[in-house]
């Protein structure tokens, strides 16, 4: 029997992958012990397919950011596991960190664009650093890729030479997106990325995320308390309340025909509804 080519082997491996691209199975996170213990997340299960945009919504303290940190490998779960491309890569049953060989596939945009960038590094340096970390490229090549990423995010070469303090909140958030895209991830987790920027910048960022999803077939987990933004960007949504996922389904179905009282409360609290 003839040996398989590398392309054929890769196709067989891809065909063997079944189920969602990223999956959190029965994730629980407890902070503290005994009487001081706080259940931040309780038995939450979420999935996202390749190229899909999924929302996680809930008010402050609902556990959505903690769940996101587990999915990206920054927070170890107290119970449950994270699977990527069908394989378990991060769980409560081991002390190991998520392996580096898998960490590049899932990247995160953080909530605050003012603290997520090193104020002592020029914008291009912040992105080039991420390129060097993930791709081990020499300085000149890393800089070239950083500028290319920044230009694709709407950041000019002149802006790239400045320090973060010279940029607006929306521009800083686009720089954060460029950093997150440095390793060419398969999943981008955006944790309240619009909460610290004005409405014009919010619209620009959402349109950028939609373009990236389409052009790169990038899966996006979009975390927000703003149901209007979730409706615009996502096709499925999970609703969290006090650590529990209380409702899940297609975004339009959940927002138009909510089944849980908490979901109805969130919808009724939209200003101007």
N, C-alpha and C positions, 0 to 999 in steps of 0.2 A: 504494500500500500504506500502510495507516495506521501512524503512528509508534507504537512500543512505549511503554507506560507505564513509569515507573521501577520499579514492582513486577515487571512482566514482564521487564524487562532484568535485574533482580536474580535472578529465578528462572532465566533462561537462563544467567547466570553461574554460579549454584550447580549447575545441571544439568551444566555443562561441567566441573566439578571431579570428577575421578575419582581413585580410590585413597585412601590414608589421609589423615587430617587433618594429622598431623605425621609426618615421615619423616626418619630419618638414614640416608644412603646411604654405605656403605663409609667410615665415619668412622675416621680414625687421628689420634692425637695423640702427638707425640714431643717430649719436653723435653730440652734440651741438644743438643750436637753431638758428632760423632766418637765417641771412646771413652767419653765421658761421657753419650752419648745414652741416654734411657730411653723405651721405647715404652709409654706409659700406656694407650693404646687402639689396637687393630689391626683395621682393616677391619670395624668393627662396623656392622651395619645393624639398625635398629629402626623399628617403626611403631606408631602409635596412632590408632584411629578416633574419631570424635566420640562422646562419652559413654561411652567405654571406659576401664576401669582396667587398666593394664599394670604388671607388676612387673619390676624389675631387681635381681637378688640376687647376692651374692658377699661374700667376706670383705674385710676392710680391705686396701686396696691393689690391689683387683681392677680398678679403672678405672671403676667405676660412677658416681662423682661427677664425674669428668672428662668422661665421656660426657654426663651430664646438663647440665653447664655449656656444652657445645657446643650441645646441643639448645635451650637457652634463650638462646643468643647471647652468653654471657659468656666463652667460650673458643674461639678460632679453631682449627679443625682443621688438622692438617698435610696431610691429604688427605680427600677426600669432600665432601659437601654436605648441608645441611639444607633440606628442602622443607616448605612449609606450604600446605595446600589446593592441592597439586599444583604450586606454583610454587617455584623455587629462591630462597631468601632469604639464605643464609649459606653460604659455601664457602671452600675453601682457595685458590681461584684469584683472589681479589680481596682488597685491603687494606681495603675498606669494611666498616664495622660493619653488623650487621643493621639494616635501615632502621627508623626510629622508627614508621613507619606499620604495621609488622608486629610490633614488639616487645611491644606491649600484649597480643597474642593468646596469648603464652606467658609464664607467670609462675612463680616458684620460691619454695618454702618452704625455708629453710635449716635445717641440722641443730641449731644451737645457739640456743635461744630467749633465752639470756642475753646474747649479743653481737649479735644481729640487730636490736635496737631501740636507738635513741638514748636513753641514760639521762637526758639533759637535757630530753627532750621528754615531756610528758604523753601518756598512751596515745592519747587522741583526736587529739592533734596529729600523732602519728606516722602515723596512718591518713589524717587530713585532708591531710597533706602529699602522700601518694601520690595521693589524689583530685585535688588541684590539679595535680600534675604530669601526670597522664594525661588529665584532663577539663577543665582550665583553668577551673574554677569559682571564683567569688568566695568569700571566706573563710567567710561565714555558710552558704552552700550546701554547701561542702566539709565544714564541721563537721557539718551535719545528715546528710549522706550517711555520714560516718565513724561517727557514733553509730548510725545505722541498721545499718551493716555489723557493728559491734561487738556490738550487741544480738542480731543474727542468729547471731553466733558464741558467744553465751552470756556476753558481757561487759556488765555493767550500766553505767548512766550514772555511778554513783558510782565504779566501778572505772575507767571511762574517764577520769575526772578525776585519777587517781593517776599516779605515775611508775612505770615498769616494775619497779623494785626492790621495789615493794609487792605485786606479783603473784607467784603461783606459776609454776613452769616450764610447767605445762599451760596456764595462763591466758595467759602470754606467747606460747606457740605459737599459741593461737587468735587473738591479736592479729596475729601474723605472717600467719595465713591471711587475716584481714580486709584487711591491707595488700595481699596478693597479689591479692585479688579486686577491688581498687579499680577497675581498668580493665575489669572484666567479661571476663576472658580466656576463651579457648576451651580452653586446655591448662594444667593446674596440675602442676608437677613438684615432688614432695615428696621432699627428700633426707634420708633417715634422720630424719624429723621426730619420732619417738618415742624416740630413743636417750637423750635427756637428761631424760626425764620419767618419773614413776612409773607403775605398771601401771594404776591407776585413771584417770589422765590420758591414758594411751595409749588405753584403751578409749573414752573420751570423744572423743578426736581422730579415731580411726578411724570412729566412728559419724558424726561431723560430716562427714568426707570422703565417706562413703557417701551421706549426705543431700544434700550439694552435688552429687555426681555425678548423682543422680536428679533433683533439683529444677532444676538449671541445665543438665542434659545436658553436664556438664563432663567433659572427658577428663582422666584422671589418670595420671601416671607416678610410681609409688611405688617408691622406692629403699630397700632395707633388706638387712640380713644376717639378719633374723628371718623364717624361712620360715612360721611360724605367722601372723604379721601379713600376709604376702603372700598366704597361702591365704585369709584372711578377706576381703581387700579386692579382689583382682584376679582377672581371668578368663584372662589370658595372662601368661607370665613368660619373661624372658631370664636365663640364668645366665652370669655372667662370672667368668673366672679369668685373672689376670695379663694383663689387657688384651684377652682374646679372649672372644667369646660362644661358649660350648662347647655350649649346649643351649637350645632355645626351643620353646614350645608352649603348649597350654592348661595352666593352673596345676594342675588336678587330675591331668592326665596326667603332667606332669613330676614332681610330687611323689609320686604313687602308683606310677608306672612309669618311674623315671629311667633314661636310656640312657647317660649319661656317668658315669665313675667319680668325677669331682669333685662332681657333683650328689648322688650316693649318699653321698659323704663328708659333705657339708653336712647331709643328712637324718639321717644316723647320729649327727651331733654334737649334735642337738637334745637338751637336758637332759630326762631322764625318758622318753626314747623307749623 
